[in-house]
Amino acid sequence: MSNSTDGVTESAPALVQSVDRALSILEILARRGDAGVTDIGKELGVHKSTAFRLLAVLENRGFVEQAEERGAYRLGFGIVRLAGAITAQLDLTRQSRPACERLAGELGETVNVAILDGDRAVNVTQALGAASVASQNWVGKQTPVHATSSGKVLLAYAPSSLYRAVLADPLERFTDATITDATVLKAELDRIAEAGWGCTAEEYEVGLNAVAAPVRGPDGSVIAALSVSGPAYRLTPESFPGVAARVVAVAEEVSARMGYFG
């Protein structure tokens, strides 16, 4: 494996070393506030020219900047952008937790909040209801967007590039009920976008049904999906509309706590 950057070809071990050194530079600047190329090179134990090349890459990506013309380097606003992403996720977890616990207590089922992670949905918080028969912890687990209620909701409101990519790729089958036809899935996503909620009936796991609704951020974009899941014998398709009304209401409450007021 090799990679070429600015005409320099590096082997895999060299690339790993470069990444490690680049991260070390960020740690140095975080600790010192600012530092010159020579000082950074000394701390890394590398030649000044190597430190300069690493800084140039980081500067190009906005992770470091020069305090003044040809002066010392300091952390750039690219770090703020990355920190903002995790801060938003942590804030979503904190803001949604009380509502999830209340809904789980009301319905007796499991409540999850999921966000998009590439082309998968990943659960960031979970609350268990008294009637929950499963003890599985879904937090941190990635699930397919075409076979879960949260995934469908996230996909229905996803950027067009992801929407098209998922519909263009083969859809993996998990149960006999999994939607594997792109035309059928598109029709389902259109229905979700119009109704404001989505559902699955044993499409990811046999015996497991779920209903989900979108959570919006301050600008109105969908940032997460809030879902209720339970055994198919209790959370039946006939109960979906009634459950959906509660899920939508709670999702709207969380959206308001995230700064969206419609």
C-alpha positions in Angstrom: 0.0 0.0 0.0 1.3 3.5 -0.8 0.0 7.0 -1.1 1.3 10.0 -2.9 1.0 13.5 -1.5 2.8 16.5 -3.2 4.8 14.1 -5.2 6.1 12.1 -2.1 5.2 8.5 -2.0 4.9 6.9 1.5 4.6 3.3 2.5 1.8 2.2 4.9 4.2 2.3 8.0 5.4 5.7 7.0 1.8 7.0 6.6 1.0 5.7 10.1 4.0 7.4 11.5 3.1 10.7 9.7 -0.5 10.5 11.1 1.0 9.9 14.6 3.3 12.9 14.3 0.5 15.1 12.9 -1.6 14.2 16.0 1.3 14.9 18.2 1.6 18.4 16.7 -2.0 19.1 17.6 -1.3 17.9 21.2 1.8 20.1 21.4 -0.1 23.2 20.3 -3.0 22.4 22.6 -0.5 22.2 25.5 1.7 25.2 24.6 -0.7 27.5 22.9 1.7 28.2 20.0 5.1 27.0 18.8 7.5 27.5 16.0 8.6 24.9 13.5 12.0 24.4 15.1 10.5 23.8 18.5 7.9 21.5 17.2 10.6 19.5 15.3 12.6 19.2 18.5 9.6 17.9 20.5 8.8 15.4 17.7 12.4 14.4 17.3 12.4 15.1 13.6 14.1 17.5 11.2 12.7 21.0 10.8 11.7 20.3 7.2 9.6 17.2 8.2 7.8 19.3 10.9 7.2 22.0 8.3 5.7 19.5 5.8 3.3 18.1 8.5 2.3 21.6 9.6 1.6 22.6 5.9 -0.9 19.7 5.6 -2.6 20.6 8.9 -2.7 24.2 7.9 -4.3 23.3 4.5 -7.0 21.5 6.4 -7.6 24.3 8.8 -6.4 22.4 11.9 -3.5 24.8 12.5 -2.8 28.4 11.5 0.1 30.8 11.8 -0.2 33.4 14.5 1.3 36.0 12.1 3.1 36.0 8.8 5.8 33.2 9.0 5.3 33.1 12.7 4.5 30.5 15.3 1.7 28.1 14.7 -1.4 27.6 16.8 -4.6 25.5 16.6 -7.0 26.5 13.9 -10.7 26.6 13.6 -10.8 23.2 12.0 -10.5 21.8 15.5 -13.6 23.8 16.5 -15.5 22.2 13.6 -14.6 18.7 14.8 -15.3 19.5 18.4 -18.7 21.0 17.4 -19.7 17.7 15.9 -19.1 15.7 19.1 -20.5 18.5 21.2 -23.7 18.4 19.2 -23.9 14.6 19.7 -23.4 14.9 23.4 -25.9 17.7 23.6 -28.5 15.6 21.7 -28.0 12.7 24.2 -28.4 15.0 27.2 -31.4 16.9 25.8 -33.2 13.8 24.6 -32.7 11.6 27.7 -35.5 12.8 29.9 -38.1 12.6 27.1 -36.9 9.1 26.1 -37.2 7.9 29.7 -40.7 9.4 30.0 -41.8 7.8 26.8 -40.3 4.4 27.7 -42.2 4.6 31.0 -45.4 5.6 29.3 -45.3 2.9 26.6 -43.3 0.2 28.5 -41.1 -0.3 25.5 -37.5 0.5 24.5 -36.8 4.0 23.2 -33.7 4.9 21.2 -32.3 8.0 19.6 -30.1 7.4 16.5 -28.0 9.5 14.1 -26.5 8.9 10.7 -23.0 7.5 10.7 -22.0 7.3 7.0 -24.6 5.1 5.4 -25.6 3.5 8.7 -27.7 4.5 11.7 -26.0 4.5 15.1 -27.9 4.7 18.4 -26.6 7.3 20.9 -29.0 6.8 23.8 -31.5 4.3 25.0 -34.2 4.1 27.7 -35.9 0.8 28.7 -39.6 0.5 29.6 -40.9 -1.7 32.3 -42.4 -4.1 29.8 -39.2 -4.5 27.7 -38.4 -8.2 27.2 -35.0 -7.6 25.7 -31.9 -6.5 27.6 -29.8 -5.8 24.6 -28.0 -2.5 24.7 -28.3 -0.8 21.3 -26.2 2.3 22.2 -23.2 2.6 19.8 -24.5 -0.2 17.5 -24.8 0.5 13.8 -27.9 -0.6 12.0 -28.8 -0.6 8.3 -30.8 2.4 7.2 -33.2 0.4 5.0 -34.2 -2.2 7.5 -34.8 -0.1 10.7 -37.4 2.5 11.6 -34.8 5.0 12.7 -32.7 4.3 9.6 -35.7 4.8 7.3 -36.5 8.1 8.9 -32.9 9.3 8.6 -32.7 8.1 5.0 -36.0 9.8 4.1 -34.6 13.2 5.1 -30.9 12.4 4.2 -28.8 14.4 1.7 -29.7 13.4 -1.9 -26.3 11.9 -2.5 -26.7 9.3 0.3 -30.4 8.7 -0.6 -29.4 7.9 -4.2 -26.4 5.8 -3.1 -28.5 3.6 -0.8 -31.2 3.0 -3.4 -28.5 2.2 -6.1 -26.7 -0.4 -4.0 -28.0 -3.9 -3.3 -30.2 -3.9 -0.2 -29.2 -6.7 2.2 -31.9 -9.0 3.4 -32.1 -9.7 7.1 -35.5 -11.4 7.4 -38.3 -12.4 5.0 -39.9 -9.0 5.6 -36.8 -6.9 4.7 -37.4 -4.5 1.8 -34.8 -5.4 -0.8 -36.5 -3.7 -3.8 -35.3 -0.1 -4.4 -38.6 0.9 -5.9 -40.5 -0.4 -2.9 -38.1 1.3 -0.5 -38.4 4.6 -2.3 -42.2 4.5 -2.0 -41.8 3.8 1.7 -39.4 6.7 2.1 -41.8 9.0 0.3 -44.6 7.9 2.6 -42.3 8.6 5.6 -41.5 12.1 4.4 -45.2 12.9 3.9 -46.4 11.3 7.1 -43.6 12.4 9.4 -42.9 8.9 10.8 -41.7 5.5 9.8 -42.0 1.9 11.0 -40.6 -1.6 10.5 -42.4 -4.9 11.1 -39.9 -7.6 11.6 -37.6 -6.2 8.9 -34.4 -6.3 10.8 -35.1 -8.9 13.4 -37.9 -11.5 13.5 -40.3 -10.6 16.3 -39.2 -7.0 16.6 -41.3 -4.0 15.4 -40.5 -0.3 15.7 -41.8 3.2 15.0 -39.7 6.3 14.6 -40.0 10.0 14.0 -37.4 12.7 13.0 -35.6 15.0 15.4 -34.7 18.4 13.9 -31.9 20.9 14.6 -32.1 24.7 14.8 -32.2 25.0 11.0 -34.9 22.5 10.5 -32.7 19.7 9.2 -33.2 16.2 10.5 -30.3 15.4 12.9 -31.6 12.2 14.5 -34.5 9.8 14.8 -36.3 8.8 17.9 -37.8 5.3 17.9 -39.9 3.0 20.0 -39.3 -0.7 19.6 -41.0 -3.8 21.1 -42.0 -7.4 20.4 -44.3 -7.9 17.4 -47.0 -9.5 19.5 -47.3 -6.3 21.6 -46.2 -3.5 19.2 -48.5 -4.6 16.4 -48.9 -2.9 13.0 -52.4 -2.0 14.0 -51.0 0.0 16.9 -48.4 1.9 14.8 -50.5 5.0 14.1 -51.4 5.5 17.8 -47.8 4.9 18.9 -46.5 7.1 16.1 -48.6 10.0 17.4 -46.8 9.8 20.8 -43.3 9.3 19.1 -43.8 12.3 16.9 -44.9 14.5 19.8 -41.8 13.5 21.9 -39.5 13.9 18.9 -40.9 17.4 18.4 -40.3 18.1 22.1 -36.7 17.0 21.7 -36.4 19.1 18.5 -37.5 22.2 20.5 -34.9 21.4 23.2 -32.3 21.3 20.4 -33.4 24.8 19.2 -36.0 24.0 16.5 -39.3 25.8 16.8 -40.9 25.1 13.5 
